[in-house]
Amino acid sequence: SHSSGVRMRDYVGEDDVTVHLGNRQRRVPRAVAAIVPPSPPPSTRRRPSSSGGDPPSPSSSIPELDTTGSDGDASSVGELEDSLENSAEDMSSEGDASAASGASSAADGRARASLPTLQFSASTTLSDLRYFAERGLVVPALAGLDTPRLLALGSRMIADYAKSPARRVAVASNASVLRFLMAVIREGDAQGREYSVEAIRSLTATEESDQYLMQTPNLLSTLAGVAADRSNPGHGSDSRGSKARLHACIAIMNLSCGKSNKVEIARIPEVLLAMRDVMMDSVMTEARLKATTCIKNLSNADANDAALLGTSGLVEALGHVTAISGDSAITTNACLALMNLSISKQNKHRVFCTPGVMDALMSTAMNANGEARVKACSALSNLAIGYDNKIPMFEYPGFVEVIISVIGTDGDEARTKACSILWSFAAEMKNQIPVVSRGDILPVLVRVAREDVQTEARFKCVAALTLLAESLDNAVPILSSGALVPLMDILEEAGPDPTQWKGQTASWCVGFLMNMAQSDDAVRPLREAGVVELLTPLLTLDHYQSLKAAMAVTFVCRYDECDEAYDLLRKTESVIPKIITLLHNTLSGKGGNGYKYGVFTLRSSVGCIQSLAAGPDFMKERMATGPVFESLLRVLNDFCVECTPGAIVGGGKDDGVSPTLAVRAVHSLTTFLIPAPGNSLPFGPIFDGHLVTALKNFETNRHPELKLADKLLARETWHLIQGLDNDTTIKMSLQTSEGSVDLSENDNMDYPVRTFLLEDKRGRRFCVPVDPSGKRNFYDNRQWCFRRGRFCKVGETPDPAFRWSRELQLVYLTALATQQLPGDSRPGDEEMTSPMADS
């Protein structure tokens, strides 16, 4: 009689079965149904047992297996391995015979013969089972075990064999042995369950065994049931239930190391739930370590993210063990798992919002040392990259203080990761002003940029400073923090040849200067610090850096009128096509959400276009093209016509700076192309209609960042396009410019010219002479510049932004006729046209 849970398998052999007894052989007919083997000689085979029953504990010393018969003849140890391998080949699946047709069954019947049925008594010992196993009767021996005690003995024997590295693959490849172990786990007692799970654990120590174990039906779910079993939770290290749970956790962990196993294991919900329960509830530190390591292994496969994040409470369990564990290995592995899960873009916000995760990672980053601290900072850095996390993480209570503490106390990889988090904060436009306003982040960034030499941390801090400089309101605080000097030093040390630069730090320094130069408050400090001289060697290079350098120089020199500034603008002329392409690609999102040439905000490219459009006529001529007007129109359409949500680079309905710069650029270029009302732009009536619509919407838009002067500028532009005379209201300033003197190069013309100011509705002040003739001789053909308040010198031209109009002429004549101006000669009407007639 046999237990219903233990199946007998057939093997291919002769009609008779050879039963090995000691060193003797005898032929046994197939008709014999049961063989009760005699016990081997006690001197060589039997281990005395005072209780006569329980096998020794797996933790006790295991003697070496005997390799000789009762009379000393050698019996090959390899015979056991051959037997196991043959069984694995002949008995790899159950029910093969029943699935075949009648003809094939008959053929199989002629080719197969049954193994003998063995019975064992209550006095059978572990040595008895080994005796038969070493003689090729492993499967019959296991099939003859029909009591809990005998099943425990069989499990113990297999566990002993599985501990031998040379025998693991042979044991694992035997499907009957694995089914026996599975049956004992399900139906045996606590001791048998412990031995069976221990045997499987030992088999998983060899990677070659994985293919057999992974193909065994329900093996992983069975191990998961043992790992999560709360019926025998145990209360000490001697508890068999706790040991079985530990063995199961180790077995699953070992299998999770295999690259091809990770996805398969993660598909079994029972395994993930069991690992979660062990991490949350286990009283054994080692079991919690193995469960945490298993989840860490599974998280190394990107394909498992959905399964891991979809398991209820699993991410919470990782945060739990990170927070409560005093074991650095557990904390490190839990942080590694969280770091892996936070790599994918779609996972970042999910992990961040999981209760307990942020507090656990913050505590580890603040208090742990070594690898645990690094991995915690790495996980936090991954989370901070997520667009949806930048603002809530910056505002998370105590988080910034933790990061600043790490930067101040760590000098290695954790510090670099902490600096990376500050970089991520600065990448969010809505964070930039609050980051600087805190007062404690900016000094840290400047200190690392100044003190660290050739480190990744310095690179990240320079990048953070560059992004913070994107907000114009940050320019003055950044200058006050002393950030300009160390970044210029970095750029100077890098040299004038960008192809020889090491890393990206110098490149970010050029971007920093470009961003800072866009602020009116920073122009003079940058000019005085020598920024133009530092960037000039880059202007003529055919290199990516020449684009940023040209934009920076354009911004810094936008108020200069000297010949040097003119020469610098001439040098930037070759870069204009790149600037135009940058604006177009930023709007189109080419090259990755507007980053065709790097990280440029929309405001940077539009602002550069606006500065160039306000420059000399040769620059206006280069800028007044169809592609430039189309790009500027798109900026306005996104802001006030289509009202798009915008992008990470700016633009859309919420960005008030970019459309303001676009209106100024459109006005400068339109006045260049249409000197007086009545003409039209050379781009067709359809384009004119779209531009007029955008300008009208801008004029009536209520965005808080828009100024009245820019709205009036928009009105003047669309009036000019439609041929309407602007109803200009001229205000007179009765102050005269006593010191306004024009000293000509001609000795005969070195006379002072007394002037006064006329102010139009846009706030532009036209400096006009009190004497309409300007006291010039009839042969003097110089033109008057209303911005400079004097005649143009040789090589100069009047500022085209200050164009004389009919309305100004009438107000000027009225002022001369009605106001008492000092030095006024009160000439007749026929004498009042001299300087203004040429204008």
C-alpha positions in Angstrom: 0.0 0.0 0.0 1.2 3.5 -0.9 0.3 7.0 0.0 -2.0 8.6 -2.6 0.3 11.6 -2.7 3.3 9.6 -3.8 3.2 8.5 -7.5 5.0 5.6 -9.0 6.7 6.1 -12.4 7.7 3.6 -15.0 11.1 3.2 -16.6 12.3 1.5 -19.8 14.0 -1.8 -18.9 14.0 -5.5 -19.2 11.0 -7.8 -18.3 12.8 -8.7 -15.1 14.0 -6.2 -12.4 17.4 -6.5 -10.9 17.3 -5.7 -7.2 20.6 -4.9 -5.7 21.1 -6.3 -2.2 24.6 -5.6 -0.9 27.0 -7.0 -3.4 24.6 -9.7 -4.6 22.3 -9.7 -7.5 19.2 -11.7 -8.2 16.6 -11.7 -10.9 13.2 -10.9 -9.7 10.2 -11.7 -11.9 7.8 -8.9 -12.7 5.0 -10.8 -11.0 6.6 -9.9 -7.7 4.5 -7.0 -6.4 6.4 -6.0 -3.3 9.9 -6.4 -2.1 10.7 -5.9 1.6 14.5 -5.4 1.6 16.6 -6.7 4.4 18.4 -4.1 6.4 22.0 -3.5 5.5 24.6 -4.5 8.0 24.5 -2.1 11.0 28.3 -1.6 11.0 28.2 0.1 7.7 24.7 1.3 7.0 22.6 1.9 10.1 22.9 5.0 12.3 21.8 4.2 15.8 18.9 6.2 17.1 17.8 6.2 20.6 14.3 7.3 19.7 14.2 4.9 16.7 12.3 7.5 14.7 13.1 11.1 14.0 16.0 11.8 11.6 18.6 14.2 12.7 18.1 18.0 12.2 19.4 19.4 8.9 21.6 21.7 10.9 23.4 18.8 12.5 26.6 17.2 11.1 26.0 15.0 8.1 28.4 12.1 7.7 29.8 11.4 4.2 27.8 8.8 2.2 29.3 5.4 2.1 30.6 4.3 -1.3 31.2 0.6 -0.7 29.0 -2.4 -0.3 28.7 -4.6 2.8 31.7 -6.6 1.9 33.8 -3.7 0.7 33.2 -3.8 -3.1 33.1 -0.4 -4.7 29.8 1.0 -5.7 30.1 4.0 -8.0 28.6 7.3 -6.6 27.9 8.2 -10.2 25.3 5.4 -10.3 23.0 7.7 -8.3 23.5 10.5 -10.7 22.9 8.2 -13.7 19.7 6.9 -12.1 18.5 10.5 -11.5 19.3 11.6 -15.0 17.6 8.5 -16.5 14.5 9.2 -14.4 14.5 12.8 -15.5 14.5 11.6 -19.2 12.0 8.8 -18.8 9.6 10.4 -16.3 9.6 14.0 -17.2 5.9 14.3 -17.5 2.9 12.6 -16.0 0.1 11.0 -17.9 2.0 10.5 -21.2 0.7 7.0 -21.6 -2.9 8.1 -21.1 -2.6 10.8 -23.6 -1.4 8.5 -26.4 -3.6 6.5 -28.8 -4.2 2.8 -28.4 -1.5 1.8 -30.9 1.1 4.0 -29.3 0.1 2.7 -25.9 0.8 -0.8 -27.0 4.2 0.2 -28.3 5.0 2.0 -25.1 3.9 -1.1 -23.1 6.4 -3.2 -25.0 9.2 -0.6 -24.4 8.5 0.1 -20.7 8.7 -1.9 -17.6 7.6 -1.1 -14.1 9.9 -0.4 -11.2 9.6 -2.6 -8.2 7.4 -1.5 -5.4 9.3 -1.0 -2.1 7.9 -1.0 1.3 9.6 0.4 4.4 8.9 -0.3 8.1 8.7 2.0 11.0 12.3 1.2 11.9 13.7 2.4 8.5 16.5 4.9 8.8 18.1 7.5 6.6 21.0 5.1 5.9 18.5 2.5 4.6 17.1 5.0 2.1 20.6 6.0 1.0 21.4 2.3 0.5 18.7 2.0 -2.2 19.3 5.4 -3.7 23.0 4.7 -4.3 21.9 1.5 -6.2 19.7 3.2 -8.7 16.4 2.9 -6.8 15.8 6.5 -5.9 12.3 6.7 -7.4 11.0 3.4 -6.0 12.5 4.3 -2.6 10.7 7.6 -2.6 7.5 6.0 -3.8 7.6 3.6 -0.9 7.4 6.3 1.8 3.9 6.5 3.1 4.0 8.0 6.6 4.9 11.5 7.7 8.1 10.2 9.3 9.2 8.3 6.2 8.4 11.3 4.0 10.5 13.4 6.3 13.4 10.9 5.9 13.1 11.0 2.2 13.1 14.8 2.2 16.1 14.8 4.4 18.0 12.4 2.0 17.2 14.6 -1.0 18.3 17.7 1.0 21.6 16.0 1.8 22.2 15.1 -1.9 21.2 18.7 -3.0 23.9 20.1 -0.8 26.6 18.5 -2.9 27.4 20.9 -5.9 28.3 17.9 -8.1 24.8 16.4 -7.6 22.5 19.4 -7.7 21.8 19.4 -11.5 21.2 15.6 -11.4 18.7 16.0 -8.6 17.0 19.1 -10.1 16.7 17.4 -13.5 14.7 14.5 -12.0 11.0 15.4 -12.3 9.9 12.6 -9.9 12.2 13.9 -7.2 10.8 17.4 -7.6 7.2 16.1 -7.5 8.0 14.2 -4.3 9.4 17.4 -2.7 6.4 19.3 -3.8 4.0 16.7 -2.4 5.8 16.7 1.0 5.5 20.5 1.2 1.8 20.3 0.6 1.0 17.2 2.6 3.9 16.4 5.0 4.4 17.5 8.5 6.5 20.6 9.6 9.7 18.7 9.6 9.2 17.2 6.2 8.2 20.6 4.8 11.3 22.1 6.2 13.6 19.5 4.6 11.8 19.7 1.3 12.1 23.4 1.1 15.7 23.2 2.2 16.4 20.8 -0.6 14.9 23.1 -3.2 16.8 26.0 -1.7 20.1 24.0 -2.1 19.2 23.2 -5.7 18.7 26.9 -6.5 22.3 27.6 -5.5 23.4 26.3 -9.0 22.3 28.4 -11.9 22.2 25.3 -14.2 19.3 24.0 -12.1 17.1 27.0 -12.9 15.7 25.6 -16.1 14.4 22.4 -14.4 13.0 24.3 -11.4 11.4 27.0 -13.4 9.6 24.4 -15.6 8.2 22.5 -12.5 4.5 23.4 -12.3 3.5 25.4 -9.3 6.9 25.3 -7.7 7.2 29.1 -7.3 3.6 29.5 -6.0 4.2 26.6 -3.6 7.4 28.2 -2.3 5.5 31.5 -2.0 2.9 29.8 0.1 5.6 28.6 2.5 7.2 32.0 2.7 3.9 33.7 3.5 2.6 30.9 5.8 1.3 32.5 9.0 0.0 29.2 10.5 3.5 28.5 11.8 5.1 31.9 12.2 7.5 30.8 14.9 8.8 32.7 17.8 12.5 31.9 17.7 15.4 30.7 15.7 14.6 27.0 16.4 11.1 27.2 14.9 10.8 24.9 11.9 8.1 27.2 10.5 10.4 30.1 10.5 13.2 28.1 9.0 11.0 26.9 6.2 9.9 30.4 5.5 13.6 31.5 5.4 14.5 28.6 3.0 11.6 29.5 0.7 12.7 33.2 0.6 16.2 32.2 -0.2 15.1 29.8 -2.9 12.9 32.4 -4.6 15.7 35.0 -4.2 18.2 32.7 -5.8 15.9 32.0 -8.8 15.3 35.8 -9.2 19.0 36.2 -9.9 18.6 34.5 -13.2 18.2 37.0 -16.0 15.7 34.9 -17.9 13.7 34.1 -14.7 12.9 37.7 -13.5 9.9 38.3 -15.8 8.5 34.8 -15.3 8.7 35.2 -11.5 7.1 38.6 -11.5 4.1 37.2 -13.4 3.2 35.1 -10.3 1.2 37.3 -8.0 1.6 34.9 -5.1 5.3 35.4 -5.1 5.1 39.2 -5.0 2.5 39.1 -2.3 4.5 36.7 -0.2 7.7 38.9 -0.5 5.5 41.9 0.6 4.2 40.0 3.6 7.7 38.8 4.7 9.0 42.4 4.4 6.1 43.7 6.5 5.6 41.0 9.1 8.6 38.7 9.4 10.3 38.6 12.8 13.5 37.2 11.1 15.9 39.8 9.9 17.5 37.4 7.4 14.1 36.5 5.9 13.3 40.1 5.4 16.7 40.6 3.8 16.1 37.8 1.3 12.6 39.1 0.4 13.9 42.6 -0.1 16.8 41.3 -2.2 14.3 39.3 -4.3 12.2 42.4 -5.1 15.4 44.3 -5.8 16.5 41.6 -8.3 13.1 41.6 -10.0 13.1 45.4 -10.2 16.3 45.2 -12.4 14.1 44.2 -15.3 12.1 47.1 -16.7 9.4 44.8 -17.9 8.5 44.0 -14.3 7.7 47.6 -13.3 3.9 47.2 -14.0 3.7 44.0 -12.0 5.7 45.4 -9.0 3.9 48.7 -8.9 0.5 46.9 -9.4 1.0 44.7 -6.4 -1.0 46.2 -3.5 1.3 47.4 -0.7 4.6 46.3 -2.3 6.1 49.8 -2.7 4.8 50.7 0.8 6.6 47.6 2.1 9.9 48.8 0.5 9.4 52.1 2.3 8.6 50.3 5.5 11.8 48.2 5.6 13.8 51.2 4.6 12.5 53.1 7.6 12.6 50.4 10.3 15.5 48.3 9.3 18.7 48.6 11.3 20.5 46.3 8.8 22.4 48.3 6.1 22.0 45.5 3.6 18.2 45.5 3.8 18.1 49.3 3.6 20.5 49.4 0.6 18.5 46.8 -1.3 15.2 48.5 -0.5 16.6 51.8 -1.8 17.9 50.0 -4.8 14.5 48.6 -5.6 12.9 52.1 -5.2 15.7 53.6 -7.4 15.0 51.1 -10.1 11.2 51.6 -10.0 11.7 55.4 -10.2 13.7 55.3 -13.4 10.8 55.1 -15.8 9.1 58.4 -16.5 5.6 57.1 -15.9 6.6 55.6 -12.5 8.1 58.6 -10.8 5.0 60.3 -9.6 3.4 56.9 -8.5 6.5 56.1 -6.3 6.7 59.7 -4.9 3.0 59.6 -3.9 3.4 56.2 -2.1 2.9 56.8 1.7 6.1 56.5 3.6 8.5 56.4 0.7 9.7 60.0 0.9 10.1 60.0 4.7 12.0 56.7 4.5 14.4 57.9 1.8 14.9 61.2 3.5 15.7 59.5 6.8 18.2 57.2 5.1 19.9 60.0 3.2 20.2 62.0 6.5 21.3 59.3 8.9 22.7 56.3 7.0 26.3 55.9 5.7 28.0 54.3 2.8 26.0 52.5 0.0 22.6 52.9 1.7 23.0 56.7 1.7 24.1 56.8 -1.9 21.2 54.6 -3.1 18.7 56.7 -1.1 20.0 59.9 -2.7 19.9 58.1 -6.1 16.3 57.2 -5.7 15.4 60.7 -4.6 17.3 62.1 -7.6 15.3 59.9 -10.0 12.1 61.0 -8.4 13.1 64.7 -8.7 13.6 64.4 -12.4 9.8 63.7 -12.9 8.0 66.8 -14.2 5.1 66.2 -11.8 7.4 65.9 -8.8 9.6 69.0 -9.1 7.2 71.4 -7.3 5.8 69.0 -4.6 9.2 67.6 -3.8 10.7 71.1 -3.5 7.8 72.0 -1.1 8.0 68.7 0.8 8.5 69.5 4.5 12.2 69.2 5.5 13.4 67.8 2.2 15.5 70.8 1.0 17.2 70.9 4.5 18.1 67.2 4.1 19.6 67.7 0.7 21.6 70.7 1.9 22.9 68.7 4.8 24.0 65.9 2.5 25.9 68.3 0.3 27.6 69.8 3.4 28.6 66.5 5.1 29.2 64.1 2.2 32.1 64.4 -0.2 31.4 61.6 -2.6 28.6 60.2 -4.7 25.8 61.1 -2.3 26.8 64.7 -2.6 26.7 64.5 -6.4 23.2 63.0 -6.3 22.1 65.8 -3.9 23.4 68.5 -6.2 21.5 66.7 -9.0 18.3 67.2 -7.1 18.9 70.9 -6.8 19.5 70.9 -10.6 16.1 69.2 -11.1 14.4 71.8 -8.9 16.0 74.7 -11.0 14.7 73.0 -14.2 11.1 73.9 -13.3 10.4 77.5 -14.1 7.9 77.9 -11.3 10.6 76.8 -8.9 13.3 79.2 -10.0 12.3 82.3 -8.1 11.3 80.4 -4.9 14.6 78.5 -5.0 16.6 81.7 -5.0 14.2 83.4 -2.5 14.8 80.7 0.1 18.3 82.1 0.7 19.9 78.8 1.6 20.2 77.0 -1.7 22.0 79.7 -3.8 25.1 80.0 -1.4 25.5 76.2 -1.5 25.5 76.1 -5.3 28.0 78.9 -5.5 30.3 77.3 -2.9 30.4 74.0 -4.7 31.0 75.8 -8.1 33.9 77.7 -6.5 35.5 75.0 -4.3 35.0 71.7 -6.1 37.5 71.1 -8.9 36.7 68.8 -11.8 33.9 67.0 -10.0 30.4 65.9 -11.2 28.9 67.9 -8.3 30.4 71.1 -9.6 29.0 70.4 -13.0 25.5 69.9 -11.6 25.7 73.1 -9.5 26.8 75.1 -12.5 23.9 73.7 -14.5 21.5 74.6 -11.7 22.8 78.2 -11.6 22.4 78.4 -15.4 18.7 77.4 -15.1 18.0 79.7 -12.2 19.4 82.6 -14.3 16.5 82.0 -16.8 14.2 84.0 -14.5 15.0 87.7 -14.9 14.1 88.4 -11.3 17.0 86.2 -10.2 19.7 88.1 -11.9 20.5 90.6 -9.1 20.5 88.0 -6.3 22.7 85.7 -8.4 25.1 88.5 -9.0 25.1 89.4 -5.3 25.9 85.8 -4.4 29.2 86.0 -6.2 28.3 83.3 -8.8 29.8 85.3 -11.8 33.4 85.1 -10.8 33.8 81.3 -10.4 31.8 80.5 -13.6 33.9 83.0 -15.6 37.0 81.4 -14.1 35.8 77.9 -15.2 35.3 79.2 -18.7 38.6 81.0 -18.8 40.4 77.9 -17.6 38.7 75.8 -20.3 40.3 78.0 -23.1 39.0 79.5 -26.3 38.7 76.2 -28.2 35.5 74.4 -27.4 36.7 71.2 -29.1 39.3 70.9 -26.3 36.8 71.3 -23.4 36.5 68.4 -21.1 32.9 67.7 -20.0 30.0 70.0 -20.2 30.8 72.4 -17.4 32.2 75.2 -19.6 29.3 74.9 -22.0 26.9 75.5 -19.1 29.0 78.6 -18.1 28.4 80.1 -21.6 24.7 79.4 -21.2 24.8 81.1 -17.7 26.2 84.2 -19.2 23.6 84.2 -22.0 20.8 83.9 -19.5 22.1 86.5 -17.2 22.7 89.0 -20.1 18.9 89.0 -20.8 18.3 91.0 -17.6 18.6 94.8 -17.9 20.0 94.9 -14.4 22.8 92.6 -15.3 24.0 94.2 -18.5 26.4 96.7 -16.9 28.0 94.3 -14.4 28.5 91.8 -17.1 30.1 94.4 -19.4 32.4 95.6 -16.6 33.4 92.1 -15.6 34.8 91.4 -19.1 32.1 89.0 -20.4 32.3 90.4 -23.9 36.1 90.0 -24.1 35.8 86.4 -22.7 33.2 85.4 -25.3 34.6 87.2 -28.3 36.9 84.3 -29.4 33.9 82.1 -29.7 32.0 84.3 -32.1 33.7 83.4 -35.3 33.9 79.6 -34.7 31.8 77.2 -36.6 30.7 75.5 -33.4 27.7 75.1 -31.3 29.1 77.4 -28.6 29.3 80.3 -31.0 25.5 80.4 -31.0 25.2 80.9 -27.3 28.2 83.3 -27.3 26.7 85.4 -30.0 23.3 85.6 -28.2 25.1 86.6 -25.0 27.2 89.3 -26.7 24.0 90.6 -28.5 22.2 90.9 -25.1 25.2 92.6 -23.4 25.8 95.1 -26.2 22.2 96.0 -26.9 22.5 99.4 -25.3 26.0 100.2 -26.7 26.5 102.7 -29.5 30.3 102.6 -29.8 32.2 101.3 -32.8 33.3 98.3 -30.8 29.7 97.2 -30.4 29.1 97.6 -34.1 32.1 95.4 -34.9 30.9 92.8 -32.4 27.5 92.7 -34.1 29.2 92.3 -37.4 31.0 89.2 -36.0 27.7 87.7 -34.9 26.2 88.2 -38.3 27.3 84.7 -39.5 25.4 83.2 -36.5 22.1 84.8 -37.4 20.8 81.8 -39.4 21.5 79.6 -36.4 19.5 81.9 -34.1 16.6 82.0 -36.5 16.7 78.2 -36.9 16.8 77.9 -33.1 13.7 79.9 -32.7 11.9 77.9 -35.4 13.0 74.5 -33.9 12.1 75.6 -30.4 8.6 76.4 -31.5 8.3 73.2 -33.5 9.8 71.0 -30.8 12.4 69.6 -33.1 15.3 67.9 -31.5 13.4 67.0 -28.4 10.9 69.5 -27.1 12.7 72.5 -28.3 16.3 71.4 -27.5 17.7 71.2 -31.0 20.8 73.2 -30.0 20.6 72.5 -26.3 18.6 73.7 -23.4 17.2 77.1 -24.6 14.0 78.8 -23.4 11.7 80.3 -25.9 12.3 83.7 -24.3 16.1 83.4 -25.0 15.7 83.0 -28.8 12.9 85.5 -29.1 14.8 88.0 -27.0 17.9 87.6 -29.1 15.8 88.2 -32.3 14.3 91.4 -30.6 17.8 92.7 -29.7 19.1 92.2 -33.2 15.9 93.7 -34.7 16.6 96.9 -32.7 20.2 97.1 -33.9 21.6 98.8 -37.0 20.0 98.7 -40.4 22.2 96.0 -41.7 21.0 93.8 -38.8 17.4 94.7 -39.4 17.8 93.8 -43.1 19.1 90.3 -42.1 16.2 89.8 -39.6 13.3 91.2 -41.7 12.5 87.9 -43.4 9.5 85.6 -43.8 10.7 82.9 -41.5 11.4 85.4 -38.7 8.0 87.0 -39.0 6.3 83.6 -39.1 8.0 82.4 -36.0 7.2 85.7 -34.2 3.6 85.4 -35.3 3.4 81.9 -33.9 4.6 83.1 -30.5 1.8 85.6 -30.5 -0.8 83.1 -31.7 0.2 80.6 -29.0 -0.2 83.4 -26.4 -3.3 85.3 -27.3 -5.1 83.7 -30.3 -5.0 79.9 -29.8 -4.0 80.2 -26.1 -2.1 77.0 -26.0 -0.8 75.5 -22.7 2.8 76.0 -23.7 5.8 73.7 -23.2 8.7 73.2 -20.9 10.7 75.8 -22.8 8.0 78.4 -22.3 5.5 80.0 -24.6 1.7 79.6 -24.6 -0.9 81.5 -22.7 1.0 81.6 -19.4 4.3 83.1 -20.8 4.0 86.9 -20.8 7.7 87.6 -21.5 8.1 85.8 -24.9 5.1 87.5 -26.6 6.2 90.9 -25.3 9.6 90.5 -26.9 7.9 89.2 -30.0 5.8 92.4 -30.2 8.9 94.6 -29.8 10.7 92.7 -32.5 7.7 92.8 -34.9 7.4 96.6 -34.3 11.1 97.2 -35.1 11.1 95.1 -38.2 7.7 96.5 -39.4 8.9 100.1 -39.1 11.9 99.1 -41.1 9.9 97.6 -43.9 7.0 100.2 -43.7 8.6 103.6 -43.1 5.2 105.4 -43.4 1.6 104.3 -43.3 0.2 103.2 -46.6 2.6 100.4 -47.5 2.3 96.7 -46.7 4.5 93.9 -45.6 6.0 91.8 -48.4 4.4 88.6 -47.1 0.9 88.8 -48.6 -2.5 90.0 -47.4 -3.3 86.7 -45.6 -0.2 87.0 -43.4 -1.0 90.6 -42.8 -4.5 89.7 -41.6 -3.2 87.0 -39.2 -0.5 89.4 -37.8 -3.0 92.2 -37.3 -5.4 89.8 -35.4 -2.6 88.6 -33.1 -1.5 92.2 -32.4 -5.1 93.3 -31.6 -5.5 90.3 -29.2 -2.2 91.2 -27.6 -3.4 94.8 -27.1 -6.6 93.7 -25.3 -5.0 90.8 -23.3 -5.1 91.0 -19.5 -2.1 89.0 -18.7 -0.5 90.5 -15.5 3.0 90.7 -17.0 2.0 92.8 -20.0 2.8 96.6 -19.8 0.7 99.4 -21.3 3.7 100.6 -23.3 4.0 97.3 -25.1 0.2 97.2 -25.8 0.4 100.6 -27.4 3.4 99.4 -29.4 1.2 96.6 -30.7 -1.5 99.1 -31.7 1.0 101.3 -33.5 2.2 98.3 -35.4 -1.1 97.1 -36.7 -2.1 100.7 -37.5 1.1 100.9 -39.6 0.3 97.6 -41.4 -3.3 98.8 -42.2 -2.2 102.2 -43.3 -3.8 104.1 -40.4 -2.3 107.3 -38.9 -1.6 106.9 -35.3 -3.2 109.5 -33.2 0.0 110.5 -31.4 -0.2 112.6 -28.4 3.0 114.5 -28.0 4.0 115.7 -24.5 6.6 118.5 -24.3 9.3 118.6 -21.7 10.2 122.3 -21.2 13.6 121.3 -19.8 16.3 122.4 -22.0 19.6 120.5 -22.4 22.1 123.1 -21.4 25.0 120.7 -21.7 24.0 119.1 -25.0 26.8 120.2 -27.3 27.8 118.9 -30.6 31.5 119.3 -31.4 32.1 118.6 -35.0 35.4 117.4 -36.4 35.4 120.5 -38.5 36.9 123.4 -36.6 34.5 125.8 -38.2 31.5 123.9 -36.7 32.4 123.5 -33.1 29.4 125.3 -31.7 27.0 124.2 -28.9 23.4 123.2 -29.9 20.8 124.0 -27.3 18.0 121.4 -27.2 14.7 120.5 -25.5 12.7 117.2 -25.4 9.4 116.1 -27.0 7.9 112.9 -25.6 5.5 110.7 -27.6 2.8 108.4 -26.2 5.3 105.5 -26.1 7.5 107.4 -23.8 10.2 108.0 -26.4 12.0 111.3 -25.9 12.9 113.2 -29.1 15.8 115.6 -28.4 15.2 118.6 -30.8 17.1 121.9 -31.2 15.8 125.2 -29.9 17.1 126.7 -33.1 15.4 124.8 -36.0 18.4 125.4 -38.1 20.7 123.8 -35.6 23.1 126.6 -36.4 24.5 124.7 -39.3 25.8 126.3 -42.4 24.0 126.0 -45.7 26.7 123.7 -47.1 26.5 121.3 -44.0 24.6 118.2 -45.0 24.8 116.3 -41.8 21.6 114.7 -40.5 20.1 115.2 -37.0 19.7 112.2 -34.7 16.7 112.7 -32.4 17.9 110.1 -29.9 21.4 111.6 -29.5 20.2 115.2 -29.7 23.0 116.2 -32.1 24.1 116.0 -35.7 25.5 112.7 -36.8 29.2 112.4 -37.0 31.1 110.9 -39.9 30.0 107.3 -40.4 26.9 107.6 -38.2 23.3 107.4 -39.1 20.2 108.6 -37.2 18.6 106.0 -34.9 15.8 104.5 -37.0 13.7 103.9 -33.9 13.3 107.7 -33.5 11.6 108.6 -36.8 10.3 112.1 -37.3 6.6 112.4 -38.2 4.1 115.0 -39.3 2.6 115.1 -35.8 5.9 115.7 -34.2 6.7 118.5 -36.7 3.4 120.2 -35.8 4.0 120.0 -32.1 7.5 121.2 -32.6 6.4 124.2 -34.5 3.8 124.9 -31.8 6.4 124.6 -29.1 8.6 127.1 -30.8 5.7 129.5 -31.3 4.2 129.4 -27.9 6.9 128.5 -25.4 9.5 130.9 -24.1 12.7 128.9 -24.7 16.1 130.3 -23.7 18.2 130.9 -26.7 15.3 130.9 -29.1 16.0 133.0 -32.1 12.3 133.0 -33.2 13.0 132.7 -36.9 10.4 132.9 -39.5 8.4 129.9 -40.9 10.6 129.7 -43.9 13.6 129.1 -41.7 12.1 126.3 -39.5 12.8 123.3 -41.7 16.5 122.9 -41.8 17.4 119.9 -39.6 14.0 118.2 -39.7 13.6 118.5 -43.5 16.4 116.0 -44.0 15.0 113.7 -41.4 
